[in-house]
Every structure is written in C-alpha cells, then in structure tokens.
Amino acid sequence: MKLFIISSVALSTVLVIFTLNQPSFLAEEHSEKHFHELAKYESVMDTIPESFPYEKTEAEWKEILTPSQFRILRKKGTEFPYVNEYFDSKKDGIYVCAGCGQKLYDSNHKYKSGTGWPSFWKPINDSLVVELEDKSLFMTRTEIVCSNCGGHIGHVFDDGPEPTKLRYCMNSAALKLVDRNKLP
Ligand SMILES: [Zn+2]
C-alpha cells in the first residue's frame, strides 16, 4: 500500500511536470527542443566558411564580442529560450547585427512565436541576410547569417505568419536593438 502511494505520488509529479512543460514543447516543433543537446555538438560544427565584406580574425572577434556573442555569432551557437534579452521585447527600433552593426530586422516585423527566441516574419531586406544549408544535429535546417560579416544569427523556418509564412528564429545575443532615428 505504502509503495502504491509513493508510486502514485511519483507518477502525478511526472504528469504535472509534463503538463506544465507541454506548451513550450508544442511550441518548439523544430530543432529548438534539442537546445540542451546543442552545447555538446557545437564543438564539432564547422566554422563559417564563406568570405564576407566585413572580416576579422578570430582573435579580433574575441576582443570586440562578449563570450556569448562570440559563441553564437562566430561559432554558430544557440542561446537558451525565454532567458534571452529580446524574445519578449515589444520595444520599437531596428535590430542590427551585434557583430558588425548592419541593419537586419525591424521591430514592426517581430511577432510572438511562443518559442522563446525573438522571431520575425521578414528581414528588413532580403539582401541583408544570407541563407546557408545547415546539416548539423542530424537534420537539415536553413541557417541565417549576416550578409556583411557572416555572423550566425539563427535559422529560418516555414511556419511563420502571413504574409511571408516565414519564421526567422534569431538569437538575442546576435542582435542589438537601436533607435531607428539614430541610424544613418
Ligand atoms: Zn554582421
């Protein structure tokens, strides 16, 4: 009987935890749900191979970027959902690349995706980002990098809202929100 009660309590706890977590599981249909796994595999991912107009050596990048910016922008890292700077931000402004300052996204194109990462349905202009095939983590995804410095910003998925139906799932640490009136 005692064992039965203990088992029931344990089972209920598991069910409660699962239920509480369910919305985020459902929201993260794609690779995001594997974020716990990412750190493990990042070391074997390739560094960015293309050449871009704004280039710096690895040592120079380390000097100007914070450790998390460097890990994401230069090593294709992914930050944790819901605990990053802009996922829930409704502030007006322009999101620029944290590496080189190139304009990337407008807050007017940001929407609540429920994934825990800042999400946009379009970049300011298609030429500001480059799409690369990403075959890491045993799946094929479309990686988004800054067209000026090649910094990894995030991925794009086709489950976004109208009119593009795209979801640019970005890392907050790869972006910097700036006042649109102060940009050239
Ligand atoms: Zn950049």
Boltz pocket constraint, residues with backbone or C-beta under 6 A from the ligand:
constraints:
  - pocket:
      binder: B
      contacts: [[A, 97], [A, 98], [A, 99], [A, 100], [A, 101], [A, 102], [A, 146], [A, 147], [A, 148], [A, 149], [A, 150], [A, 151]]
      max_distance: 6.0
